[in-house]
């Protein structure tokens, strides 16, 4: 596959530009069938805030032209709004027929509020596009749907719930998009229980209302404002932004609470949960189709309005996101040229410069450019990064210790992947560690001021043997300055260590300095959870006594078994330079810091049931609520 120079840039690993020669990469096309026109009036609706002209309809000819524009490239099409069903059955039927006739269209989905959904609509979908994926917008239970109202200001929740029951009766499955707003904060478990109670729901995507920067209500035509806009005006007047807005930190805690419930209740077996699933995939080294976690971001997402305006992602501000008119862009090369000229896309991509040096980038994928842009306008892009880091740390804990989800709330033990990080045979090493009578072959030990290397004894080969305390050369193999930490873990805590380094300045060599560290390989997930909690307590108690140039962190990582390819959760204790201090200051204080940490380790023990030092958020008691 051809790759341009752009794909080799650090930014391109997170944000791929559209490449006309890479026709295997799909693009997402959002068809705003009725523009902003909708039969309900959700107070937080971002589409209506664009105040674009409504009333017109996207027709089959425009659909055909989109397919021609991206000729030969797979297209994933989403019928969107406003409310797409307001286009009427005959008109939607024409669009579906055209989509079915296009060989490059690989997926079609419909995002609807469900208010108009009935037997006739479902019959039409079954006849013209049986594989149509239906998504419903529903903000959890009745209380969570406070902002989803009709123009009369009355709740629409009962009608949407009825649509979900209809889908179940027809044997259809659907995904639900749920906006996380203040009425559901602290109730993630109950809201997820409620949504899972609908038989038709097989996927839930929780999306945040990061709308603190919204300062005015949506314009309405006519002299008399509908009841919904009066409610919106009242909600916008708050000193901290609209009443429906939440902070990134609140959203992070919500997602983690929902993920814990998703695992604990067994929903993971039948229900996809986002953004939890995409986070898990990235932590496992897999890609995601969710653009917030993928490199195929705004340059691979297009929005078409009925009046022919073609632009990038619909979550970006318009008209700034507009690329041109559908009838005036000659081909895909013209699309790419318009993308490269568009100031908004260039500014959005530039916001991801910070991602190239972030240790979380492989798991985060850079996030949503539109949200980053809004946070930047509000002067608080750091809050967006902090929320994504918090979610990654929590989900990593949940993966490592699913039976003990309290680790999700630990803010001390963080996701710190090590690459490479492998061992020839993890199971054999663990088995030998606990068998003092097992045969242990001699190793060739090389020692120097720059570290000890346990080699396999072959000329020029320095692949380290994995030693254990029962090996005759164990003490000699452990570097002297890191022994107090290794001894505390192996003797006092009874744990397995798989790696250690006393840290080296490498003075006079063209090598970066290394930190003092010890790697811990738990025997099972229960021991992992106990060790992680004990490490949190240890680091917290030691912190006030540490010399200023040294800080201690605990990282979650994974160790790969070279024999099987399987990965095992591990923990790493690292003493590293504190912010504002250089390597010479660090190494001068390192011995004193090591003794502080070793003493703190000897004062703790991993034990079943002992929690870490971090507080668990207060939530309401989850109740199993099945929709009537």
C-alpha positions, 0 to 999 in steps of 0.5 A, spaced: 500 500 500 502 506 498 504 511 503 505 518 503 511 522 507 505 524 511 504 517 514 511 517 517 510 523 521 509 522 528 502 526 528 500 522 522 500 516 526 495 519 530 491 523 525 492 520 518 490 524 512 486 522 506 490 519 501 487 518 494 492 512 493 490 508 499 483 506 496 482 501 502 481 506 507 474 507 508 471 514 509 465 515 514 459 519 510 454 523 515 448 524 511 444 530 514 437 528 511 433 534 513 439 538 516 437 541 523 430 539 522 427 535 528 420 533 531 423 534 538 427 539 541 433 537 545 436 543 549 443 541 548 442 539 541 449 541 537 446 541 530 441 546 532 446 551 535 449 551 528 442 555 526 443 552 519 437 552 514 432 546 515 426 544 511 430 541 505 432 533 504 438 530 501 435 526 495 438 520 491 442 524 486 446 527 492 447 520 494 450 517 488 454 523 487 457 522 494 459 515 491 462 518 485 466 523 489 469 517 493 469 512 487 472 505 489 473 507 496 469 503 502 463 508 504 460 507 511 454 511 511 450 514 517 443 517 516 442 523 521 439 529 523 436 533 526 431 527 525 432 523 519 425 520 519 422 527 518 424 526 511 418 521 510 417 514 508 417 515 500 423 520 500 427 515 505 426 509 501 429 513 495 435 514 499 435 507 501 434 504 494 440 508 492 445 506 497 443 499 496 445 500 489 452 502 490 457 497 491 462 501 495 457 502 500 459 497 506 455 499 512 449 504 513 446 506 519 440 510 522 441 515 528 434 516 530 430 519 536 425 513 535 419 518 536 416 516 529 419 509 529 413 504 528 411 498 524 411 501 517 418 504 518 421 497 520 417 494 514 420 499 509 427 498 512 426 490 512 424 490 505 429 495 502 435 495 506 435 489 511 442 490 514 440 497 516 443 498 523 439 502 527 441 507 533 437 510 538 438 516 542 436 515 549 439 518 555 438 512 560 432 512 564 426 517 565 430 522 570 436 522 565 432 524 559 430 531 562 433 535 556 430 531 551 423 534 550 418 536 545 417 543 543 411 543 548 417 542 553 414 535 555 418 529 556 419 524 550 422 518 554 416 514 554 415 514 546 422 512 545 422 507 550 416 504 546 420 504 540 425 500 543 420 495 545 418 495 538 425 493 536 425 487 541 418 485 538 421 485 531 427 481 533 432 487 532 438 489 536 440 497 536 445 501 539 444 507 544 447 513 544 446 516 551 449 523 553 452 524 560 449 530 563 448 532 571 441 528 572 445 522 571 452 523 575 453 518 580 448 514 577 452 510 572 450 503 575 443 504 575 443 508 568 446 502 565 442 497 568 436 501 566 439 501 558 441 493 559 434 492 561 431 493 554 432 487 550 433 490 543 439 494 546 446 490 544 451 497 545 451 503 549 455 509 547 456 514 553 458 521 550 459 527 554 456 534 554 462 538 554 458 544 553 461 549 558 463 554 553 455 555 550 453 562 552 447 563 549 440 559 547 439 557 540 435 562 535 428 560 534 424 563 528 417 566 530 415 571 535 413 566 540 418 562 543 416 554 544 416 552 551 422 548 549 426 554 548 424 557 554 427 551 558 433 552 554 434 559 555 433 558 563 438 552 563 443 557 559 443 562 564 448 559 569 454 562 572 458 556 570 455 554 563 449 551 561 445 546 566 446 540 562 454 541 561 459 536 565 466 537 566 471 532 563 473 529 570 466 528 572 465 524 565 471 520 567 468 518 573 462 516 570 465 512 565 469 508 570 463 506 574 459 504 568 465 500 566 465 496 573 458 495 573 459 492 566 464 487 568 460 486 575 453 484 572 456 480 566 453 485 561 460 485 557 457 478 554 452 481 550 453 489 550 458 493 547 460 499 552 463 505 549 468 508 550 470 502 555 471 497 549 475 502 545 480 503 551 480 496 552 482 494 545 488 500 544 490 497 551 491 490 548 494 493 542 488 492 537 485 498 533 478 501 534 473 503 529 471 509 533 475 515 531 476 518 538 481 512 538 483 511 531 488 515 526 482 515 521 479 522 524 476 528 521 480 527 514 476 521 514 469 523 516 464 527 512 458 531 513 453 532 507 447 537 508 441 538 504 443 544 500 449 541 498 454 543 503 460 538 504 464 538 510 468 535 515 465 531 522 459 534 524 461 535 531 466 541 528 463 548 528 460 550 522 461 553 517 468 553 519 468 545 517 465 546 510 470 544 504 465 546 499 459 544 495 458 537 493 456 539 485 463 544 485 468 539 488 470 535 482 473 528 485 477 526 491 483 529 489 479 536 490 477 534 497 484 532 499 486 539 496 480 543 500 482 539 507 489 541 506 487 549 505 481 548 511 484 552 517 480 549 522 482 542 520 490 544 520 488 548 527 485 541 529 491 537 527 496 542 530 492 541 537 495 534 537 502 536 537 502 534 544 500 527 543 506 525 540 510 526 546 505 523 551 506 516 554 499 514 553 498 516 546 498 508 544 492 507 548 489 514 547 489 514 540 489 522 540 482 523 542 476 527 538 479 533 535 472 537 535 472 536 543 480 538 543 478 544 539 472 546 543 477 545 550 482 549 547 477 555 545 475 554 553 482 555 555 482 548 558 485 542 553 489 539 559 482 537 562 481 533 556 487 530 556 487 528 564 480 525 563 482 520 557 488 519 562 484 517 568 480 513 564 486 509 561 488 508 568 482 505 570 480 501 565 487 498 565 486 496 572 479 493 571 483 489 566 488 486 570 484 485 576 476 484 574 474 481 580 477 486 585 474 493 581 476 497 587 483 498 583 479 502 578 479 508 583 486 508 585 490 514 582 497 512 584 498 506 580 498 508 573 498 505 566 506 505 564 507 500 558 514 498 557 516 496 550 519 491 549 517 487 555 518 480 554 520 473 558 522 467 554 517 463 558 513 466 564 509 460 566 516 456 567 519 462 570 513 462 575 513 455 577 521 454 578 521 460 583 516 457 588 520 450 587 527 450 591 528 443 588 528 445 581 535 444 577 538 451 576 543 451 571 549 456 572 549 462 568 555 467 565 555 473 569 558 480 566 558 485 571 560 493 570 559 500 572 554 500 567 550 494 570 549 486 571 548 482 565 546 474 566 547 471 559 546 465 556 553 463 555 554 464 548 559 468 545 556 475 543 549 473 546 547 477 552 540 474 552 538 474 560 537 468 564 531 469 568 534 468 575 530 467 582 532 467 589 534 460 590 539 460 584 546 460 587 548 466 583 542 470 585 545 475 590 551 476 585 546 478 579 542 483 583 546 490 582 548 492 589 544 499 590 537 496 588 538 490 592 534 493 598 528 494 594 528 487 591 529 484 598 523 487 600 519 485 595 522 478 595 523 476 602 518 481 606 512 481 601 514 474 598 513 476 591 516 474 584 521 480 581 522 479 574 526 485 572 531 490 576 536 496 575 539 500 580 539 506 575 545 508 571 548 515 569 552 512 563 557 518 564 561 519 558 557 514 554 552 516 548 546 513 552 540 516 556 540 515 563 536 510 566 532 510 573 532 505 579 526 500 578 524 493 580 519 489 576 513 485 580 510 479 576 504 477 580 502 469 580 495 471 579 490 476 579 488 476 586 496 477 588 496 482 583 490 486 586 493 485 593 500 488 591 497 494 587 493 496 593 499 495 598 504 499 593 499 505 593 499 505 601 507 504 601 508 510 596 503 514 599 506 513 606 513 514 603 512 520 599 513 525 605 520 522 607 523 522 600 528 527 598 526 532 593 529 530 587 526 523 587 519 521 586 516 514 586 511 511 581 508 505 580 506 503 573 501 497 570 504 494 564 504 487 561 509 482 560 509 478 554 511 470 554 515 469 548 513 462 548 506 463 547 505 470 545 500 471 552 501 477 556 501 477 563 499 484 568 505 486 571 507 492 576 513 496 576 516 500 582 520 506 579 524 511 582 525 517 577 527 524 577 522 529 580 519 535 576 525 541 576 531 536 578 536 534 573 540 527 573 546 529 577 541 531 583 537 525 582 543 520 583 546 524 589 539 523 592 537 516 590 541 512 595 537 516 601 530 515 597 531 508 596 532 507 604 526 511 605 522 506 600 525 500 602 523 501 610 516 503 607 515 496 604 518 493 610 512 496 614 507 494 609 504 487 606 500 485 601 493 482 604 486 480 602 481 485 603 486 491 604 484 497 600 489 502 597 489 509 599 485 512 594 478 514 596 472 511 592 467 516 589 460 516 592 454 513 588 447 511 589 446 504 590 444 501 583 438 498 583 435 493 577 430 497 573 427 493 568 423 498 563 415 496 563 
